[in-house]
């Protein structure tokens, strides 16, 4: 291959051209028949650099190129983030909020003193209490549905209506305290310890917990054998020397509540952590709970004379 012919080395740099002809001397044309016209410039032929850059210049170029790569990568990352859709951003935000909520809930649950102090036996009793309430409600629903079917039946409708009315009157009489009642239940006795007296708020807490556990009838007796029927409107006030006023009547300690209902459920309600038994024990007193197969609630409450309320017909 002649020195005047343009060749490539394969490394990206053309070979150094040969010596230029002296001024005034015309370069001889290429004798090959397929040689290109020197006046035409091929678009595919690379431009020939008359002098390649020195070795130091190439090294500096490579250093400049490598130094610019991190900046180029950062620009590419920013560009990719700008191309992120709003839905993707919203998903990331929701995931972050969900993770924070789960962590906060776990932290609160793990640091809850009530949950950590509750024993497994107490949790089982509470679960049993809830199941018992559910069973009672299902039985009430079944009884009401049966009564509805009987009332709608033709010939037995009148007799069923009378029986249902009598049953409802008895139930309302027991709830209102105008009728005596008997059935399975508990006897709860409050005994003060030392100088600590049984306050009215402790007795009220016991009554509310018993009602929540399904108590159907209650009465309270004092050490002087004065007995008062407990109904929805009953109130308790502290008196002198540890005495109590119950619906305006004075009772002296120790106090005994007789209640009709499911004994196991009501006992569980009284013995839950932080309940009446634990609170009275903390005050220095004692609560004694005894089961009764047949408990009698014989004290009666005087009927309330209505002055303004009338039934809707």
Secondary structure as UniProt FT lines:
FT   TURN            3..4
FT   TURN            23..24
FT   TURN            33..34
FT   TURN            38..39
FT   TURN            43..44
FT   HELIX           55..82
FT   HELIX           86..110
FT   HELIX           113..117
FT   HELIX           120..152
FT   TURN            155..156
FT   HELIX           157..176
FT   STRAND          181..191
FT   TURN            194..195
FT   HELIX           200..212
FT   TURN            213..214
FT   STRAND          217..221
FT   TURN            223..224
FT   STRAND          227..230
FT   TURN            232..233
FT   STRAND          236..238
FT   HELIX           240..242
FT   STRAND          244..246
FT   TURN            247..248
FT   STRAND          249..251
FT   STRAND          255..260
FT   HELIX           263..270
FT   TURN            273..274
FT   HELIX           276..283
FT   STRAND          286..297
//
